[in-house]
Amino acid sequence: MDIKQFEYKPLAHYSYTLVSESKMVIIDPERNPEQYYNYAKQQNATIIAVIETHPHADFVSSHLQIHNDTDADVYNSSKLNADYPHKSFDDGDEILLGNITLKAINTPGHSPDSITVVASENDEIALFTGDTLFVGDIGRPDLREIDGNMETKRKELAEKMYHTITEKFKNFPDDAKVFPAHGAGSLCGKGMSDENSSTLGDERKNNWAFKHQTREEFIDTLLEGQPFIPSYFSYNVSVNKAGASSLKPSISEIPFFENAISEGLIVDTRDEANFKKNHLEGSFNIQAVSKNAKFETWLGSIITPEEKFTVVIENKEKKNEILHRVAKIGYEKFLEKIITLPKDSLETSNNLNIQDFKNNLNNYTIVDIRNTSEVEKDKIFNNAISHPLNKLRDTLDKIPTDKPIMVHCAGGYRSAAGASILERKIKDVKIYDLSDQINQFK
């Protein structure tokens, strides 16, 4: 079976194509469809269908653009109630792709409208499980709480997930291949493996969800310790249910200015060293200097949907990359402009005397901005107060200001953002970022 996996590392997202007899199907595509178009050309294949396993919360899909560009049909569960042109793909439905037969099975649990795509060719079976079954874990059931009735919805979906895991996969053989929509690092689950695929037999042996347990034990384990839900997740679900606009027109009108300054909400994407030397007052340092950095996740966690903002980049060569990264989560709708900064006359951050901090820990208010689950597992400083980064803009007023404030995370990326958030609001006390020097205290 001709299967190709595409990975977008910052969101730990996997999408797929299947090709048979010069026809192609795409499963769970990311925002930019060009890579799928290029692959179709390489294979001399026509794209005939796009399948959405559910309306994704952590990224914007290009299913509607692919439909508009290629006339490919979009398939999803009828339970999704999608607003774009589509065909239902539920239990018993089939798509013929040359020698490959694609069938749908409804696998609710992560969402009420989740499906798994079962591809078969001769004796080979591949399961495209979306956010239902991951390698080593299963999808979280609490993302639809955004619609209200929180406790009811998470328990209801957890119960559905129990039925999905115990009943929906039981008739498939151990050698059926498992291809999930996410891997380690995604916030759509809590314990995913670094492996990008598996077999159903390996999951039955190693995945906690397949262990012998009562329904109550399963539900308790599933609900316990799920990571935070970024601000943008509910917005992305809505965008994906409606169908996102085409990428290039969406980003082409955003203005760019060199050697400029700006006011309002500002996201500075440069590395922390350059940011600390020279930045606009009140800007947030959400770094995008690495292709693997979790820029999209933290942009969509710190900046809420509908907030208008400006992006600062290092140089004009970064413009296209940043536009595409902002658009991965649909935030180009709120991006007012992109700028580079003048070389001088801007703000600087406080320089840290690490030796003074080491010798006088009690002279600082230490703010731990790691996730709650990280703090519960390992508190680095006994006198630190917990203010998770995703909530920091809402909770910073509770931070004491009678001492200098030291911000830390696990490695330095998040603390740069956290310190800059505090700098914007707290003016009468010095703010320090412990950065990667946190490693000296572990």
Steps between C-alpha positions, in 0.01 A plus 500: 500500500646836393478716814697818558513674836556876525617645832474853636722487807401817692147360537606134493247454219492214250301512176489232233453421134404170341559438130370222279458485122588870461240614752571663836315547829622743768424445869504782759695757294674800659437863401742516206397246234793561263697199625209271411466660157871455437486137605200438275700638207796275587268200503311615190187463712166682516373602844148359522418534871591661830398331826468682831502263797347780714507883522850556634559732797875553477546595135304636205441250222510570126217262406278773358784656300590162354136451401492842336836452325453144375126415516590216737212393723531561875387214723423511871250367751144623466514566874739787433230716333761667282411825324711435188418270205560142616390139489417289803751235600370286786467134595454294184597774253774426243727684262673311220852620424632279221591172672448645849167494681445768763233439763385717788433397856359744750739521795368769737688588816741779415205672337146379429566516125833314484548229239777252422581433136562132422706450184537149360683358202521122466593382852651833612300721737583855610306692764509880481382570850501880515499610863328183623794261532858621531818300540503437874192704586151604393341838429389725784122530545479850647545730201127535436453651846538833328135466398384484863385225739862418573473211740221332307674522166839370610349200681261429215784502246725296731228234515472506122877462477483193725249343261711601199819342635336182631264436208590688183851357446454147634438332164812638331815283489815573698694586184262783407711815479408801713556850361393776745454872436743597777814393684693599811474870575139544393249634753230270361616227741728465800736206447573445134805311378775647286421230242304627200308177434431164656302179459179412675677205659764725655232735631312210654820405683634843594223760497338546843156539341499136385590359841240295687316750722153602604311776324545720808875436514530582129305825536693610809834440328389678184375809680791529740790734426400629159707802387361853477275606214646790297280801434490439126365144506130591498563753225670240280213255546262769375725589208534137396127434524438799273801435275800735495557751224779430252845566641667734251217757480474494879862601555568710189334819627686521832730806481873491573714793619876514554668698781161577653347530844151411613260524791240265643550127529837400355647151451877507458613173338876559525732300725505605864853643490411750229165573660662586834744737333244690298120475492183703491355582840234253605572240232476126562801285409349188338799362315479348152871465426490120478287306255413263785417768758146489636429847367148425380395339828620792711376767260155343527529458876621851589307695236127429504285481186376839378792691662671712237880487507822596321789259435867598521749297294880508476516591131281506191617152398298362793173654385364213292588237758333692783187568295462130434559411865244751622255362245547141625258588779291749303638806678579687181145637538618695806850595379504870415856531368853358505797725575874503551637734766734797479848433635482716811286709737298209634458320833744255662438226756671472837829310515501213747773458763475122527738482795292743703191298425670175604617652828177682583202299377274646767567851372305420183142419421542189287225440245476152350312523169509131412175307461326389818578134433871579470503686831315218676755251375813702580516833684844648434490783757313443827404866529381539140142598423323332208357712219474286182593694188169441326322680788768754589333803341195433718680417827799735508318750723529243780882494484662689791708801396698564818808321362668455162316235298678198351315307230589142414370205299663167414750610235477871422262534204186566703671714763603749230133542412393509864751763603398721208134472600584616852719783365198633311285533812731528802699823493612556859717191552778331303408193295759234421494200270697202634500357146711188442691563821216309663709192414743600777226435758366165387 
